[in-house]
Amino acid sequence: MAMESSRTFLPAAGADWLLPLYDPFVKLFGIGNARNVLLAQADLKPGHRVLDIGCGTGTFAVQIKQKYPNVEVTGLDPDPKALARAEQKAKQAAVAVKFDKGFSDELPYPDRSFDRVCSSFMFHHLPSDVKEKTLSEIRRVLKPGGFLDLLDFGGPGAAGHGIMSHIFHANHRLDENSEDTVLAMMKNAGLNGPEKLAEGKAFFGFVQLNYFHAIA
């Protein structure tokens, strides 16, 4: 536990002082609609155990539980301030969601613990080696036949024709977020049948989103 506490992380909103603006920002730029597509893609069934990695302030984890009350939902994030907001959000929504503090490349769960693992807008923040470890950890905690469903921004090649699109997709954090790179990482982690199921748009249509899927 002491080793974990010494690790640094990017706060959910990029900086602690921006955290109160995080949820309004997500709503304004259409992130909620994108997560609706991700949730449908996960194909949840009663009794499933679901892990939301990089849950931030808990909006998606709470949404899962509200729509599928017969599934068990756990949210994981390294940001204690975001998790405090997530717990309050679940309390206000009167739903039972478990929120844990932890890192995606050191998942604090036994092997084969979950039927579904979801993640949205987290993967691009991770360094290359942490991405690889994260996918291996996801493979470990998924039950055989379980799904990984991942939503994130497209890489540099996803830029559209507008100047805003080029500026956004040129961000160095997206260098390894191309379709081919993400799919190769999933395959190398031992996940089966990795594929990009769909594309979407956010930020008033300026930014491309990719929806990935793989099977344990």
C-alpha positions in Angstrom: 0.0 0.0 0.0 2.9 2.4 0.7 4.2 1.8 -2.8 0.8 2.6 -4.3 0.5 5.9 -2.4 3.8 7.1 -3.8 2.6 6.8 -7.4 1.6 9.9 -9.3 -1.5 10.1 -11.5 -3.4 12.6 -13.7 -6.5 13.9 -11.8 -9.8 13.1 -13.4 -10.2 16.7 -14.6 -6.5 17.2 -15.4 -6.0 19.3 -12.3 -7.7 19.3 -8.9 -9.0 22.8 -9.2 -10.9 21.8 -12.4 -12.8 18.9 -10.7 -16.0 20.9 -10.1 -16.1 21.7 -13.8 -15.6 18.1 -14.9 -19.2 16.9 -15.1 -20.5 20.0 -16.8 -17.7 19.8 -19.3 -18.5 16.2 -20.1 -22.1 17.0 -20.7 -21.4 20.0 -22.8 -19.1 18.2 -25.2 -21.3 15.2 -25.8 -19.3 12.6 -23.8 -22.5 11.3 -22.2 -24.0 10.4 -25.5 -20.8 8.5 -26.5 -21.0 6.5 -23.3 -24.5 5.5 -24.1 -23.1 3.7 -27.2 -20.4 2.1 -25.1 -23.0 0.8 -22.6 -25.1 -0.7 -25.4 -22.0 -2.3 -26.9 -21.2 -4.1 -23.5 -24.4 -6.3 -23.9 -25.0 -6.6 -20.1 -27.0 -9.4 -18.6 -28.5 -9.8 -15.2 -25.9 -11.1 -12.7 -23.0 -9.7 -14.6 -20.1 -8.2 -12.6 -18.9 -5.0 -14.3 -15.6 -3.0 -13.8 -15.4 0.6 -14.9 -11.7 1.4 -15.1 -10.8 5.1 -14.8 -14.3 5.8 -13.4 -13.5 9.4 -12.4 -16.5 11.1 -10.8 -18.6 7.9 -11.3 -21.1 9.1 -13.9 -20.8 6.1 -16.1 -20.7 3.6 -13.2 -23.8 5.1 -11.8 -25.5 5.1 -15.2 -24.7 1.4 -15.6 -26.3 0.5 -12.3 -29.4 2.7 -13.0 -30.1 1.1 -16.3 -29.1 -2.5 -15.2 -30.0 -2.8 -11.5 -29.4 -6.5 -11.6 -25.7 -6.2 -12.4 -22.9 -5.6 -9.9 -20.8 -2.5 -10.7 -17.4 -1.5 -9.4 -15.6 1.7 -10.4 -11.8 2.1 -10.1 -9.8 5.3 -10.2 -6.5 6.6 -8.5 -8.0 10.0 -7.7 -9.5 10.1 -4.2 -11.2 13.4 -4.8 -13.0 12.1 -7.9 -14.0 9.0 -6.0 -15.5 11.1 -3.2 -17.7 12.8 -5.8 -18.5 9.4 -7.3 -19.7 8.0 -4.0 -21.8 11.0 -3.4 -23.3 10.7 -6.9 -24.2 7.1 -6.3 -25.8 8.0 -2.9 -27.9 10.7 -4.5 -29.0 8.3 -7.2 -29.8 5.7 -4.6 -27.8 3.0 -6.3 -25.2 0.6 -4.9 -21.9 1.0 -6.7 -18.5 0.0 -5.2 -15.7 2.5 -5.8 -12.1 1.5 -5.2 -8.9 3.5 -5.3 -6.3 1.9 -7.6 -4.3 1.9 -10.8 -5.3 0.2 -14.1 -2.0 -1.7 -14.4 -2.3 -3.2 -10.8 -5.9 -4.2 -10.5 -6.7 -5.1 -6.9 -9.0 -8.0 -7.9 -8.6 -11.8 -8.2 -8.3 -13.6 -11.5 -11.6 -14.1 -13.5 -13.6 -11.6 -11.3 -15.6 -9.8 -13.9 -17.9 -10.5 -16.9 -17.3 -7.1 -18.4 -14.6 -4.4 -18.2 -15.4 -1.0 -19.6 -13.2 2.1 -19.9 -13.9 5.5 -21.4 -11.5 8.3 -22.2 -8.8 6.9 -19.9 -6.5 4.8 -22.2 -4.8 7.7 -24.0 -3.5 9.1 -20.7 -1.3 6.1 -20.1 2.3 5.7 -21.1 3.0 2.8 -23.5 4.3 0.3 -20.9 1.3 1.1 -18.6 -1.1 0.6 -21.5 0.3 -2.9 -22.1 0.2 -3.8 -18.4 -3.3 -2.5 -18.2 -4.6 -4.7 -21.0 -2.8 -7.7 -19.5 -4.5 -7.0 -16.1 -7.9 -6.6 -17.8 -7.3 -10.0 -19.5 -6.5 -11.5 -16.1 -9.6 -10.2 -14.2 -12.0 -11.0 -17.0 -13.8 -14.4 -16.9 -13.4 -16.6 -20.0 -15.6 -15.2 -22.7 -15.9 -11.8 -20.9 -15.8 -8.6 -22.8 -13.5 -5.6 -22.8 -15.3 -2.5 -24.2 -13.1 0.6 -24.6 -14.0 4.1 -25.8 -11.4 6.7 -26.5 -10.3 9.5 -28.8 -8.8 8.6 -32.2 -5.1 8.9 -32.8 -3.3 11.4 -35.1 -4.6 9.7 -38.3 -8.2 10.3 -37.2 -8.1 14.0 -37.7 -10.8 15.4 -39.9 -10.6 18.4 -42.2 -11.1 21.2 -39.6 -8.3 23.0 -37.9 -9.8 22.2 -34.5 -9.7 18.5 -35.3 -6.1 18.7 -36.4 -5.1 20.6 -33.3 -6.8 18.1 -30.9 -5.6 14.9 -32.6 -2.0 16.2 -32.8 -1.9 16.0 -28.9 1.1 13.8 -28.0 -1.1 11.8 -25.7 -2.9 10.4 -28.7 0.3 9.3 -30.5 -0.4 5.6 -29.7 -4.2 5.8 -30.0 -4.4 4.8 -33.6 -6.8 1.9 -34.5 -3.9 -0.4 -35.5 -1.9 0.3 -32.4 -4.7 -0.2 -29.9 -5.8 -3.4 -31.6 -2.2 -4.8 -31.7 -1.8 -4.1 -28.0 -5.1 -5.9 -27.2 -3.9 -8.9 -29.2 -0.5 -8.9 -27.6 -2.2 -8.9 -24.2 -4.0 -12.2 -25.0 -7.4 -10.7 -25.7 -9.3 -12.5 -28.5 -10.9 -11.0 -31.6 -10.0 -7.4 -30.9 -11.9 -5.0 -33.3 -13.1 -1.5 -33.7 -16.8 -1.7 -33.6 -17.7 1.8 -34.4 -16.7 5.5 -34.7 -18.3 8.5 -33.2 -17.9 12.3 -32.8 -17.6 14.6 -29.8 -16.7 18.2 -29.1 -19.3 19.5 -31.6 -18.1 17.0 -34.2 -14.5 18.1 -34.2 -13.1 15.0 -32.5 -13.3 11.4 -33.6 -14.1 8.6 -31.1 -13.2 4.9 -31.4 -15.2 2.1 -29.9 -13.0 -1.0 -29.3 -14.1 -4.5 -28.3 -12.3 -7.7 -27.3 -13.0 -11.0 -25.7 -11.1 -12.8 -22.9 
